[in-house]
Amino acid sequence: MSHTLLAFDFGTKSIGVAIGQQITGSARPLTAIKARDGIPDWQLIERLLKEWQPDFVVVGLPLNMDGTEQPLTDRARKFSQRLHGRFGVRVELHDERLSTVEARAELFAHGGFRALNKGSVDSLSAVIILESWFDTH
């Protein structure tokens, strides 16, 4: 079964977005949405949902390395609940440990420090979250 999914890497200043296809198990970065204290431009998210019409979305769940929750964990959960509440889209949470570290390493390997802008890191983190979700489903 082929599903189109959007993934979000939630952050308080920026939220990375990626699109992927379950049939190929691959994703690509779309954009990074600026946020003010974790509150995104909901109209931009609505436009992305209308444009890509995902079957559902995956939101990265930030956890500590030992699997315990951190302050950002609750905020990511609230973001996912708001996505569902506002747009009626099915949302799944997925462990995102080390996604930012991996994204930074990949971008640095291909472009050095200049490639490490916040938007690129966040949207590539969303790709890593989504591809990790594909690997486990």
WOSUL-V952117 format. One record per helix or strand of 2 or more residues. SS is the DSSP state (H for helix, E for strand). FROM is the first residue (numbers start at 0). TO is the last residue. Records with the same first field share a line. If there is no record, write none. Layout:
SS->FROM-TO / FROM-TO
//
This chain:
E->3-8 / 13-20 / 25-35 / 38-39 / 55-60 / 90-94
H->41-51 / 70-86 / 98-114 / 117-135
//
